[in-house]
């Protein structure tokens, strides 16, 4: 639990606000919400990257069976002889 200063105020660990009821403040703290959203976006981006890598590996394995390889040149993707 956070400790209060001599005026009975608690410093929010996420923003610069000093509040009387920290628990209630944390329900509406925009800095905390922004941190949570940033973490959620990071997790989603990481999951998407992992899915993209798995998909690419699967595609490359199938193409290799047929003597082909994936050639990616921005912004074009080509399938060419291996």
Backbone torsions as a table, in degrees:
resi	resn	phi	psi	omega
1	UNK	NA	141.2	178.6
2	UNK	-71.6	150.1	178.1
3	UNK	-101.5	146.8	-177.5
4	UNK	-91.5	159.8	174.8
5	UNK	-83.3	-171.5	-176.1
6	UNK	-67.1	-18.4	179.2
7	UNK	-92.5	3.4	-179.0
8	UNK	80.1	18.3	179.5
9	UNK	-101.6	147.6	177.5
10	UNK	-111.7	136.9	175.2
11	UNK	-82.8	128.4	175.8
12	UNK	-70.0	130.7	-179.9
13	UNK	-73.9	-5.3	-175.6
14	UNK	-111.6	-21.6	-179.6
15	UNK	-139.0	-171.8	-176.8
16	UNK	-95.9	7.7	-177.4
17	UNK	-75.3	143.2	169.8
18	UNK	-109.5	123.0	-171.4
19	UNK	-129.7	158.7	178.2
20	UNK	-79.7	-43.7	-177.8
21	UNK	-116.5	97.0	-176.1
22	UNK	-63.8	-40.4	-179.9
23	UNK	-59.9	-44.6	178.4
24	UNK	-67.2	-39.5	179.5
25	UNK	-61.9	-41.3	-177.7
26	UNK	-63.3	-22.2	177.2
27	UNK	-70.2	-25.1	-177.0
28	UNK	-120.4	1.2	-176.3
29	UNK	-63.5	116.3	-178.5
30	UNK	-70.5	-32.6	178.3
31	UNK	-64.6	-42.5	177.2
32	UNK	-63.4	-44.3	179.5
33	UNK	-62.1	-41.0	178.2
34	UNK	-64.6	-38.6	177.5
35	UNK	-65.3	-41.6	179.3
36	UNK	-65.8	-41.0	177.9
37	UNK	-65.3	-40.9	178.6
38	UNK	-62.1	-42.0	178.4
39	UNK	-66.0	-41.1	177.9
40	UNK	-63.7	-42.1	177.9
41	UNK	-63.1	-40.6	179.1
42	UNK	-63.3	-43.5	179.1
43	UNK	-64.0	-42.3	178.0
44	UNK	-64.0	-42.9	179.0
45	UNK	-63.5	-40.3	178.7
46	UNK	-64.7	-43.5	178.4
47	UNK	-63.3	-41.5	179.2
48	UNK	-64.5	-41.2	178.6
49	UNK	-61.6	-43.3	178.9
50	UNK	-63.3	-41.8	177.9
51	UNK	-64.6	-41.4	178.4
52	UNK	-61.5	-43.6	179.8
53	UNK	-64.5	-41.7	179.1
54	UNK	-65.1	-41.7	178.8
55	UNK	-63.8	-44.8	-179.6
56	UNK	-63.2	-42.5	179.3
57	UNK	-62.3	-41.3	178.2
58	UNK	-64.5	-44.4	179.1
59	UNK	-62.5	-44.2	179.3
60	UNK	-63.1	-37.3	178.7
61	UNK	-65.0	-42.8	178.7
62	UNK	-65.3	-45.1	179.7
63	UNK	-62.1	-38.1	179.9
64	UNK	-62.2	-34.5	177.4
65	UNK	-58.2	-31.5	-176.5
66	UNK	-104.4	17.6	177.6
67	UNK	68.6	29.5	180.0
68	UNK	-121.9	162.6	174.6
69	UNK	-139.7	160.7	-179.8
70	UNK	-90.2	127.6	177.4
71	UNK	-120.3	115.7	-178.0
72	UNK	-112.2	115.9	173.0
73	UNK	-124.3	124.7	-174.4
74	UNK	-64.7	132.7	-4.9
75	UNK	-96.1	27.6	-174.4
76	UNK	-112.4	143.7	175.4
77	UNK	-120.4	130.4	179.9
78	UNK	-130.1	150.5	171.3
79	UNK	-108.9	122.4	-173.9
80	UNK	-129.8	161.8	176.0
81	UNK	-58.0	143.2	-178.8
82	UNK	-76.5	NA	NA
